[in-house]
Amino acid sequence: MGAHKGRATLNKGKAQPAQDPRLAKWRDEGAILTVFLTNGTRLEGKIVAFDPQTILVDSGEQSLVYKTMILTISPPRKGAR
């Protein structure tokens, strides 16, 4: 089970997903991000909340996006808020 040990721990919810600290930082800062989805949609807005499966993005209206549909999240440009 050696090579799969880390994966088993992650699946049991004992490890924090790698993106969570960055998402939390952007949420707390109120940073405006660009989120590109796999279907070609582009959302620009602030992260309101997130969980292991979804991100709630506010771009004037709130969109609940499944993480599996996210292609890329572009971080805010310096000085942008």
Buried (B, 14 or more C-beta within 10 A) or exposed (E): EEEEEEEEEEEEEEEEEEEEEEBEEBBEEEBBBBBBBEEEEEBEBBBBEBEEEBBBBBBEEEBEBEBEBBEEBEEBEEEEE
